[in-house]
Amino acid sequence: MAAPKRIGAGARRGRSRRLWVVIGGAVGVLALAVFGLYLRFLYAPAPPDPPLDASVVDGRIAIDGRERTYTAVIPRDLPASAPLLFVFHGSNQDPRAIREASGYGFDALAVEEGFVVVYPEGYGGNWHDCRTAADYPARKENIDDNGLVRALIARFRDAHGIDASRVFAAGYSNGGQMVFRLASEMPDRFAGLAAIAATQPTPDNFACDASGHPVPMLLMNGTADPIVPYDGGVISLFGFRPRGTALSASETARHFARVNGITAPPTAGYPEHRASSGRTSVTVVRYAQEGKSPVVHYTVVGGGHVVPNPNHAAPRLLGRATRDVDAPVEIWEFFAKLPGRPSSETADAE
C-alpha cells in the first residue's frame, strides 16, 4: 500500500486563502444584499433645506423643572395677530424629522400665509398621548405635554403677538395621537386640529378626560398603512410593540362628527388623480352642518403610513405615498377658512 501523501504547509496555506476568499465573497454578497434592501425599503433622501424668508429658531423652555426644546419658523414679515400652528412629530422623530417628512411644506406656508409654525420635541422622542397601552417614557413618567403646549402658546403670544384665538395643531402618527389628546382635554385652546396616520383609541385603550367640546378636525389615513390599521385593530410597529386597539379610520371620523353634534349625512369628493400617484387615489368625506364644527376625512386608497407631499418620498417600508393631495396645503387651507376661537380664554403664563 502506498503511503498517504503529506500536504505541505504551502498547500494548506493555499486552501486557507481560497476558503477566506469564498467567505469574504459570501460576506460581500450578503452586505450588498442588505445594502440593497436598505436602499429599497428604508432609505429616503431628505429634501434640501428650502430658502425661507424667515428665522428658524431652536428654543428651550422649562416645564415642571425639565428643559423641553422646540424649533420655530417665524416669518420676517410676520403680520400683527398672526395665527400659530403646532406640528407634532411621530414616534422616535424630532422637529427636523417631521419638517423633512412633510417636505418643509408647513415652513413654506408659514412664510406665504403669514403665521408662526412651532415644532415641539417630544420627551424621549414620543408624546404622552391617551393610549393606556403606550409604554413610552413620556407616559410612564406622566410628562405634562399639555403644559408644554400652554406654555408655548403663552411664549409666542407675548414675544410675537400671535392671536391666541387662532391656534391650530397638526400631528403625524404618535403626534396625531397627541392631537387627539388636545381634542379631548384642551379643545377650547384650538381653532382647528388635524391628524395624519392616526386613529382614535378604543374606549378600553383611552385614558384621557374627554371634554365633549367640539373642535374642527381634519383626518388623513391610508388604507394600506402597515402600522395603524385603516379598518381598526391593534396598532403596532410591524407586529412588534403593540400600542393597543383603535377605531377604524372611518369610525374615527364619525366619532368626531358626533362630538361636534353633526347629524347631517356626509358628502364625498374625489380630487383629480395624477399619473405620478400611481396606484393610489384619494376620497374626501366631509361632515358639515350649519353652526357645527366641521370634520373632513381624507382616505388615501393604497396609501401607507406617510405624510403625503410632493417634496419628500417616505421609505417604502412605510407604504405608498400619493401625489393627489399635499397634506400641509390641505391642512392649512382647512384651518385658514375656520373662525377663531372666542378669545375670553387665553394661554396660561409660563
ChimeraX attribute file (.defattr): number of C-alpha atoms within 10 A of each C-alpha:
attribute: neighborCount
match mode: 1-to-1
recipient: residues
	/A:1	3
	/A:2	4
	/A:3	5
	/A:4	6
	/A:5	6
	/A:6	7
	/A:7	8
	/A:8	8
	/A:9	9
	/A:10	9
	/A:11	11
	/A:12	11
	/A:13	11
	/A:14	11
	/A:15	12
	/A:16	12
	/A:17	12
	/A:18	12
	/A:19	12
	/A:20	12
	/A:21	12
	/A:22	12
	/A:23	12
	/A:24	12
	/A:25	12
	/A:26	12
	/A:27	12
	/A:28	12
	/A:29	12
	/A:30	12
	/A:31	12
	/A:32	12
	/A:33	12
	/A:34	12
	/A:35	14
	/A:36	13
	/A:37	12
	/A:38	15
	/A:39	14
	/A:40	13
	/A:41	15
	/A:42	15
	/A:43	16
	/A:44	15
	/A:45	12
	/A:46	15
	/A:47	15
	/A:48	11
	/A:49	10
	/A:50	11
	/A:51	8
	/A:52	16
	/A:53	16
	/A:54	18
	/A:55	11
	/A:56	15
	/A:57	12
	/A:58	14
	/A:59	12
	/A:60	15
	/A:61	15
	/A:62	12
	/A:63	16
	/A:64	10
	/A:65	7
	/A:66	11
	/A:67	10
	/A:68	17
	/A:69	18
	/A:70	18
	/A:71	19
	/A:72	22
	/A:73	22
	/A:74	23
	/A:75	23
	/A:76	12
	/A:77	11
	/A:78	19
	/A:79	15
	/A:80	12
	/A:81	16
	/A:82	21
	/A:83	26
	/A:84	27
	/A:85	25
	/A:86	22
	/A:87	25
	/A:88	30
	/A:89	30
	/A:90	27
	/A:91	16
	/A:92	13
	/A:93	18
	/A:94	22
	/A:95	23
	/A:96	14
	/A:97	15
	/A:98	21
	/A:99	21
	/A:100	19
	/A:101	25
	/A:102	25
	/A:103	27
	/A:104	21
	/A:105	21
	/A:106	25
	/A:107	26
	/A:108	21
	/A:109	18
	/A:110	24
	/A:111	20
	/A:112	12
	/A:113	15
	/A:114	20
	/A:115	27
	/A:116	26
	/A:117	25
	/A:118	27
	/A:119	24
	/A:120	24
	/A:121	24
	/A:122	27
	/A:123	22
	/A:124	13
	/A:125	17
	/A:126	24
	/A:127	30
	/A:128	25
	/A:129	26
	/A:130	22
	/A:131	24
	/A:132	17
	/A:133	18
	/A:134	20
	/A:135	14
	/A:136	18
	/A:137	15
	/A:138	19
	/A:139	20
	/A:140	10
	/A:141	10
	/A:142	11
	/A:143	19
	/A:144	15
	/A:145	23
	/A:146	17
	/A:147	14
	/A:148	21
	/A:149	20
	/A:150	17
	/A:151	19
	/A:152	23
	/A:153	25
	/A:154	20
	/A:155	18
	/A:156	18
	/A:157	20
	/A:158	11
	/A:159	8
	/A:160	17
	/A:161	17
	/A:162	23
	/A:163	20
	/A:164	26
	/A:165	23
	/A:166	24
	/A:167	23
	/A:168	25
	/A:169	28
	/A:170	26
	/A:171	26
	/A:172	26
	/A:173	23
	/A:174	27
	/A:175	29
	/A:176	29
	/A:177	26
	/A:178	29
	/A:179	31
	/A:180	28
	/A:181	25
	/A:182	24
	/A:183	26
	/A:184	19
	/A:185	17
	/A:186	19
	/A:187	22
	/A:188	20
	/A:189	24
	/A:190	22
	/A:191	24
	/A:192	32
	/A:193	27
	/A:194	29
	/A:195	28
	/A:196	27
	/A:197	28
	/A:198	34
	/A:199	31
	/A:200	25
	/A:201	26
	/A:202	17
	/A:203	13
	/A:204	12
	/A:205	17
	/A:206	19
	/A:207	14
	/A:208	16
	/A:209	11
	/A:210	16
	/A:211	13
	/A:212	15
	/A:213	14
	/A:214	21
	/A:215	26
	/A:216	25
	/A:217	28
	/A:218	23
	/A:219	27
	/A:220	27
	/A:221	31
	/A:222	31
	/A:223	20
	/A:224	20
	/A:225	22
	/A:226	19
	/A:227	22
	/A:228	29
	/A:229	25
	/A:230	24
	/A:231	15
	/A:232	19
	/A:233	16
	/A:234	17
	/A:235	23
	/A:236	16
	/A:237	12
	/A:238	12
	/A:239	10
	/A:240	9
	/A:241	12
	/A:242	15
	/A:243	20
	/A:244	18
	/A:245	24
	/A:246	26
	/A:247	22
	/A:248	21
	/A:249	26
	/A:250	18
	/A:251	16
	/A:252	20
	/A:253	25
	/A:254	18
	/A:255	15
	/A:256	26
	/A:257	27
	/A:258	15
	/A:259	17
	/A:260	23
	/A:261	18
	/A:262	21
	/A:263	12
	/A:264	11
	/A:265	9
	/A:266	16
	/A:267	11
	/A:268	12
	/A:269	11
	/A:270	13
	/A:271	11
	/A:272	11
	/A:273	16
	/A:274	13
	/A:275	11
	/A:276	12
	/A:277	17
	/A:278	14
	/A:279	13
	/A:280	22
	/A:281	22
	/A:282	24
	/A:283	15
	/A:284	17
	/A:285	19
	/A:286	19
	/A:287	24
	/A:288	21
	/A:289	17
	/A:290	8
	/A:291	9
	/A:292	17
	/A:293	22
	/A:294	23
	/A:295	28
	/A:296	25
	/A:297	23
	/A:298	25
	/A:299	21
	/A:300	24
	/A:301	19
	/A:302	19
	/A:303	26
	/A:304	28
	/A:305	27
	/A:306	27
	/A:307	28
	/A:308	28
	/A:309	22
	/A:310	18
	/A:311	17
	/A:312	21
	/A:313	22
	/A:314	26
	/A:315	19
	/A:316	18
	/A:317	15
	/A:318	18
	/A:319	19
	/A:320	24
	/A:321	30
	/A:322	29
	/A:323	20
	/A:324	23
	/A:325	22
	/A:326	17
	/A:327	24
	/A:328	21
	/A:329	15
	/A:330	13
	/A:331	24
	/A:332	20
	/A:333	12
	/A:334	19
	/A:335	24
	/A:336	15
	/A:337	9
	/A:338	14
	/A:339	13
	/A:340	18
	/A:341	20
	/A:342	14
	/A:343	13
	/A:344	7
	/A:345	11
	/A:346	17
	/A:347	18
	/A:348	13
	/A:349	12
	/A:350	14
